[in-house]
Amino acid sequence: SSKKCYKSILFKGNNMFYKFQFNKLWYPQEEILKIIPIPRATFYRMQDELTEQGRELAEMGKVKIKGVKEVLWDPVKLVQFLNNEKVNQPIKYDYESKQREETRVAVGVFNEQQRKVN
């Protein structure tokens, strides 16, 4: 049986187009970190940085649903955020170099998984 695709995104990176398909609208944090394997500490640091800038975590893909305790993530917004805000940005501080490399590796792993699916 084939998985139903609820969301897909076409993204251009490294002069290639990637088509991402997701079988859920939103993923719990544990699942999203398995699909896009960013180290947990890096993921939390990204959230802290966004909050410190006065920005909403929804920009990163965080979804809040009234009455649901679990934190959910929009995979399309998260992939877009990672590519736009982390992978393709100039580095100002040393820790940003490590963070960008971790993010680049995570997005690369995700891209490989998607190629196998498509």
C-alpha positions as CSV (number, residue, x, y, z in Angstrom):
1,S,0.0,0.0,0.0
2,S,1.3,3.5,-0.8
3,K,1.4,6.3,1.7
4,K,-0.9,9.2,1.2
5,C,0.8,12.5,0.5
6,Y,-0.8,15.3,2.4
7,K,1.8,18.0,1.7
8,S,4.5,18.4,-0.9
9,I,7.0,21.2,-1.6
10,L,9.2,21.8,-4.6
11,F,12.4,23.5,-3.4
12,K,15.4,24.6,-5.5
13,G,18.8,24.2,-3.8
14,N,22.3,23.7,-5.2
15,N,20.9,24.2,-8.7
16,M,18.7,21.1,-8.2
17,F,15.0,20.8,-7.6
18,Y,13.9,18.7,-4.6
19,K,10.3,17.5,-4.2
20,F,9.5,16.7,-0.7
21,Q,6.5,14.7,0.3
22,F,5.0,14.2,3.7
23,N,2.4,11.8,4.8
24,K,1.1,13.9,7.7
25,L,0.1,17.6,7.9
26,W,2.0,18.0,11.1
27,Y,4.5,15.9,13.0
28,P,5.3,15.7,16.7
29,Q,8.7,17.0,17.6
30,E,10.2,13.5,18.1
31,E,9.1,12.5,14.6
32,I,10.2,15.6,12.8
33,L,13.7,15.3,14.4
34,K,13.9,11.8,12.9
35,I,12.8,12.9,9.5
36,I,15.1,16.0,9.5
37,P,17.8,14.8,11.9
38,I,18.9,18.1,13.5
39,P,20.7,17.6,16.8
40,R,18.2,18.4,19.6
41,A,20.4,21.1,21.1
42,T,20.7,22.8,17.7
43,F,17.0,22.7,17.2
44,Y,16.3,24.3,20.6
45,R,19.0,26.9,20.0
46,M,17.3,27.9,16.7
47,Q,14.0,28.3,18.6
48,D,15.7,30.4,21.2
49,E,17.4,32.6,18.6
50,L,14.0,33.2,16.9
51,T,12.3,34.1,20.2
52,E,15.2,36.4,21.1
53,Q,14.7,38.3,17.8
54,G,11.0,38.8,18.8
55,R,9.8,36.4,16.1
56,E,7.2,33.7,16.3
57,L,8.1,30.0,16.3
58,A,5.3,29.6,13.7
59,E,7.8,31.0,11.2
60,M,9.9,27.9,11.8
61,G,6.8,25.7,11.5
62,K,5.6,25.3,15.1
63,V,1.9,24.6,15.2
64,K,-0.2,25.2,18.3
65,I,-3.6,23.6,18.4
66,K,-6.0,24.5,21.3
67,G,-6.5,21.6,23.6
68,V,-3.5,19.6,22.3
69,K,-0.5,19.5,24.6
70,E,1.9,18.0,22.2
71,V,4.0,20.4,20.1
72,L,3.5,19.8,16.4
73,W,5.6,21.0,13.5
74,D,4.7,21.8,9.9
75,P,7.4,20.0,7.9
76,V,7.1,22.3,4.8
77,K,7.7,25.5,6.9
78,L,10.5,23.9,8.8
79,V,12.4,22.8,5.6
80,Q,11.9,26.3,4.1
81,F,13.1,27.9,7.3
82,L,16.2,25.7,7.5
83,N,17.1,26.4,3.9
84,N,16.4,30.1,4.0
85,E,17.5,31.0,7.5
86,K,20.3,28.6,8.3
87,V,21.8,26.8,5.3
88,N,22.1,29.8,3.0
89,Q,23.0,32.6,5.3
90,P,26.5,34.2,5.9
91,I,28.2,33.2,9.1
92,K,28.9,35.9,11.7
93,Y,30.0,33.8,14.8
94,D,32.0,30.5,15.2
95,Y,29.0,28.6,16.7
96,E,27.0,29.5,13.5
97,S,29.4,27.5,11.4
98,K,28.8,24.4,13.4
99,Q,25.0,25.0,13.5
100,R,25.0,25.5,9.7
101,E,27.0,22.4,9.1
102,E,24.7,20.3,11.4
103,T,21.7,21.8,9.6
104,R,23.2,21.2,6.1
105,V,23.9,17.5,7.1
106,A,20.3,17.1,8.4
107,V,18.8,18.6,5.3
108,G,21.1,16.4,3.2
109,V,20.0,13.3,5.0
110,F,16.4,14.3,4.5
111,N,17.0,15.0,0.8
112,E,18.5,11.5,0.4
113,Q,15.5,9.9,2.1
114,Q,13.2,11.8,-0.2
115,R,15.1,10.7,-3.3
116,K,14.6,7.1,-2.2
117,V,10.8,7.6,-1.8
118,N,10.3,9.5,-5.1
